[in-house]
Amino acid sequence: MTEPFPPEVGERIAAGTFLLIDKPRGPSSHQVTAWARDLLGVPVAGHAGTLDPNVSGLLWVGVGPALKLLPLVLEFPKRYVGVIVFHGAVDRADLERVLAEFTGPIYQTPPVRSAVKRERRIRRIHRLTLVERDGVRAVIDLVADSGTYVRTLAVDVGEALGVGAHLEELRRTATGPFDERASITLTTLADAVTRARSGDPADLLAQLHPMREVWSEFPAVVLKEGAASAVAHGAGLAAGGILAIPTPFPRGSHVALVTRSGELVATGVARHAAEELASAGPGWVVDRTRVFVDPARFPALWRGPGRPAAPSEG
């Protein structure tokens, strides 16, 4: 019989947590996620940002309520180190020039074997630099929007140089502000699980990242009490429910909707820039909300079907 975890581990998992796994080459992202799920003894786990089987690096795995935050993780740019092999001789100056030309917004069509619909779309390359070169091989450092196909990018760079190219090696080194130095191998996780079940949970707790580490990276909108109740029951946010907006953000931003005590109620998408939010007219100013709290903890205050009661506090 498997020994249970100490209470503090069970509480962390039940509250929602992330693992930053150093995925090895070979298994799929789904397989690595399933192994992490089984080690923790949870029924469901999910990952953000699929890595191909022959790609290594940082893989986010979420369990419990943290599964709802995985779409926010996908908002973070990704950093990679890769090896491009050119199919002919390339001058270093020409290579650096072409890499600079590919920095910025680019058009990409997902490859035929991709799991997503093959529609042309725009992705932004934030950084694409040459680290070193050895003959026809070049090591690149890349920061790009989530959903960028690096293999396709390597082929396009080769075509721009007139020699052709393919991607030989790829490793994801960071997702937003979280880099590979914080990641763990599955073996490290298995060892920490064994120690935790033996009564020493310190290592495992250090590996189970709380959800706040993710949502605190996004701008917050502080809610009045009545608005927090409405949002907790699935409503969008009206301008009158805003208590404070600590930091500016543009229209279309993903935002964290929090209580005045700093508890996450929901995430959503702002329909206005921060400076326009509180003075916007009727209707929701933040919608497409995803609730993270138990609605039973927030008394429902309504003035009619689908309409939250106007908060009375200032």
C-alpha positions in Angstrom: 0.0 0.0 0.0 1.3 3.4 -1.0 2.0 5.8 2.0 -0.1 9.0 1.9 1.5 12.4 1.5 1.8 14.6 4.6 -1.1 17.0 4.9 0.8 20.1 3.6 1.6 18.3 0.3 -2.1 17.2 -0.1 -3.2 20.8 0.6 -0.8 22.2 -2.0 -2.0 19.8 -4.7 -5.6 20.4 -3.9 -5.1 24.2 -4.1 -3.6 23.8 -7.6 0.1 23.5 -8.4 2.6 23.5 -11.3 5.7 21.4 -11.9 8.5 22.7 -14.2 9.7 19.4 -15.7 12.9 19.1 -17.7 11.5 16.9 -20.5 14.1 14.6 -22.0 14.4 13.7 -25.7 12.3 10.6 -26.6 9.0 10.6 -24.8 6.1 12.9 -25.9 4.9 15.7 -23.7 1.8 13.7 -23.0 3.8 10.8 -21.8 5.9 13.0 -19.5 2.8 14.6 -18.1 1.2 11.2 -17.4 4.3 10.0 -15.5 4.2 13.2 -13.4 0.5 12.6 -12.8 1.1 9.0 -11.7 4.0 9.9 -9.4 1.8 12.5 -7.6 -1.2 10.1 -7.5 -3.6 12.6 -9.0 -6.4 11.7 -11.5 -5.7 14.4 -14.0 -2.7 16.5 -15.1 -2.1 18.7 -18.1 0.7 20.5 -19.9 1.2 23.9 -21.6 3.2 24.2 -24.7 3.8 20.8 -26.4 7.3 19.8 -27.1 7.9 17.2 -29.9 9.4 13.9 -28.7 12.9 14.7 -30.0 12.8 18.2 -28.3 14.0 18.6 -24.7 13.5 21.3 -22.2 11.1 23.1 -19.9 7.6 21.6 -19.9 4.9 23.1 -17.6 2.6 20.5 -16.0 -0.4 21.6 -14.0 -2.6 19.6 -11.6 -5.8 20.5 -9.8 -7.2 24.0 -10.2 -3.9 25.0 -11.9 -5.2 23.3 -15.0 -7.4 26.3 -15.6 -4.3 28.5 -15.6 -2.5 26.6 -18.4 -4.0 29.0 -21.1 -2.2 31.9 -19.2 1.1 30.0 -19.4 0.6 29.9 -23.1 0.7 33.7 -23.2 4.3 33.7 -22.2 7.0 33.9 -24.9 9.2 30.8 -25.2 13.0 30.8 -25.4 14.9 28.1 -27.3 18.5 27.1 -28.1 18.6 25.3 -31.4 21.1 23.9 -34.0 20.4 24.7 -37.7 22.2 22.7 -40.4 22.5 24.5 -43.7 22.6 22.5 -46.9 25.5 24.6 -48.3 28.1 27.1 -47.4 26.9 30.3 -45.7 28.7 33.5 -45.1 28.5 34.6 -41.4 27.6 38.2 -42.3 24.8 36.9 -44.6 23.5 34.6 -41.9 23.4 37.3 -39.2 21.7 39.7 -41.7 18.9 37.1 -42.4 18.4 36.3 -38.8 17.9 40.0 -38.1 15.4 40.1 -41.0 13.4 37.4 -39.3 13.2 39.3 -36.0 9.7 40.8 -35.6 6.3 39.6 -36.8 6.4 36.8 -39.3 3.9 34.7 -41.2 3.8 30.9 -40.5 1.6 28.0 -41.6 1.6 25.0 -39.3 3.3 22.0 -40.9 1.2 19.2 -42.4 1.8 16.9 -39.4 0.8 19.5 -36.9 -2.2 18.9 -34.6 -3.7 22.3 -35.3 -5.6 23.7 -38.2 -3.3 24.7 -41.1 -4.1 28.4 -41.4 -1.5 31.1 -42.0 -0.9 33.2 -38.9 1.3 35.8 -37.5 3.9 35.1 -34.8 6.4 37.5 -33.3 10.1 36.6 -33.1 11.4 38.7 -30.2 15.0 37.6 -30.6 16.9 35.5 -33.1 20.7 35.6 -32.7 23.7 33.5 -33.7 25.5 32.0 -30.7 28.2 30.2 -32.6 28.9 28.5 -35.9 30.9 25.4 -36.9 30.9 24.8 -40.6 27.3 24.3 -41.9 26.0 24.1 -38.3 24.8 27.2 -36.4 23.6 27.5 -32.8 20.8 30.0 -32.4 19.2 31.7 -29.4 15.5 32.3 -30.1 12.7 34.1 -28.1 9.3 33.8 -29.8 5.6 33.9 -29.3 3.9 30.7 -28.1 2.9 28.6 -31.1 5.9 29.5 -33.2 7.1 26.5 -35.3 10.9 26.6 -35.0 11.4 23.8 -37.5 9.5 25.8 -40.1 11.5 28.9 -39.1 14.8 27.0 -39.7 13.6 26.0 -43.2 12.6 29.5 -44.0 16.0 30.9 -42.9 17.7 28.4 -45.2 15.5 29.4 -48.1 16.2 33.1 -47.5 19.9 32.3 -47.7 19.4 30.3 -50.9 21.0 27.0 -49.6 18.2 25.3 -47.7 18.4 24.2 -44.0 16.8 22.0 -41.4 16.6 22.0 -37.6 18.9 19.4 -36.1 18.5 20.0 -32.3 16.1 22.1 -30.1 15.8 22.8 -26.5 13.3 25.0 -24.7 15.2 27.0 -22.0 12.6 29.3 -20.7 8.9 30.1 -20.7 8.3 33.8 -19.9 10.2 34.6 -16.7 10.6 30.9 -15.7 13.8 29.3 -17.0 15.3 25.8 -17.0 17.3 26.5 -13.8 14.0 26.0 -11.9 13.1 22.8 -13.7 13.5 19.2 -12.4 13.9 15.8 -14.0 11.3 13.1 -13.5 13.9 11.2 -11.5 14.3 14.2 -9.1 10.5 14.3 -8.8 10.3 10.6 -8.1 13.0 10.9 -5.4 11.1 13.8 -3.8 7.8 11.9 -3.8 9.5 9.0 -2.1 10.9 11.2 0.6 7.6 13.0 1.1 5.7 9.7 1.5 8.3 8.8 4.2 7.5 12.0 6.1 10.0 14.5 4.6 8.0 16.7 2.2 10.5 19.7 2.0 11.9 18.8 -1.5 8.5 18.0 -3.0 7.0 21.2 -1.7 9.8 23.2 -3.3 9.0 21.5 -6.6 5.2 22.2 -6.4 4.9 25.8 -7.5 1.7 27.6 -6.3 -0.6 29.2 -8.8 0.2 32.7 -7.6 3.6 32.4 -9.3 1.8 32.4 -12.7 -1.2 34.8 -12.2 0.9 37.4 -10.4 2.9 37.9 -13.6 -0.3 39.4 -15.2 -1.8 42.8 -14.4 -4.4 42.7 -11.6 -7.8 44.3 -11.3 -9.0 44.6 -7.7 -12.7 43.9 -7.2 -15.3 45.4 -4.9 -17.0 42.8 -2.8 -20.2 42.7 -4.8 -18.3 42.4 -8.1 -16.2 39.6 -6.6 -19.4 37.7 -5.8 -20.8 38.3 -9.3 -17.6 37.1 -11.0 -17.3 34.1 -8.7 -20.8 33.1 -10.0 -19.7 33.3 -13.6 -20.5 36.9 -14.6 -18.2 39.3 -16.5 -16.9 42.4 -14.8 -18.7 45.8 -15.1 -16.9 49.1 -14.6 -18.7 49.8 -11.3 -17.2 46.7 -9.7 -13.6 47.9 -9.9 -11.9 49.0 -6.7 -8.4 49.6 -8.0 -6.1 49.0 -11.0 -2.5 48.9 -9.7 -0.7 48.7 -13.0 -1.5 49.9 -16.6 -2.2 47.4 -19.4 -3.5 47.6 -23.0 -6.8 46.5 -24.4 -7.0 42.7 -24.9 -4.7 41.9 -22.0 -5.3 38.9 -19.9 -5.9 40.1 -16.3 -6.2 38.6 -12.9 -9.4 39.6 -11.0 -8.6 39.6 -7.3 -10.3 40.6 -4.0 -9.0 43.4 -1.9 -7.2 40.8 0.2 -5.3 39.5 -2.8 -7.2 36.3 -3.5 -7.6 35.3 -7.1 -11.2 35.1 -8.1 -10.9 34.7 -11.9 -8.9 35.6 -14.9 -10.3 37.3 -17.9 -9.7 39.5 -21.0 -9.9 43.3 -20.7 -12.1 44.9 -23.3 -10.5 48.3 -22.7 -7.1 49.7 -21.7 -6.5 50.1 -18.0 -7.0 53.9 -18.1 -10.4 53.5 -19.8 -11.6 50.5 -17.7 -13.1 52.2 -14.7 -14.9 54.9 -16.7 -16.3 52.6 -19.4 -20.0 52.6 -20.2 -22.6 49.9 -19.6 -21.7 46.2 -20.2 -18.8 44.0 -19.3 -15.3 45.6 -19.3 -13.6 42.2 -18.6 -15.1 39.1 -20.0 -14.2 35.5 -21.1 -13.7 34.9 -17.4 -12.4 31.7 -15.9 -13.4 31.2 -12.2 -10.9 29.8 -9.6 -12.9 30.0 -6.4 -15.8 28.1 -4.9 -18.8 30.2 -5.7 -20.4 29.0 -2.4 -17.9 31.1 -0.5 -19.3 34.3 -2.2 -22.9 35.2 -1.5 -24.8 35.8 -4.7 -26.0 39.4 -5.0 -28.3 39.9 -8.0 -30.8 42.5 -9.3 -32.2 40.4 -12.0 -31.4 37.6 -14.4 -27.8 37.9 -15.5 -27.2 41.2 -13.8 -25.0 41.6 -10.7 -26.0 43.9 -7.9 -24.2 47.2 -7.9 -21.6 47.2 -5.1 -22.4 49.8 -2.5 -18.9 50.2 -1.0 -16.4 52.7 -2.3 
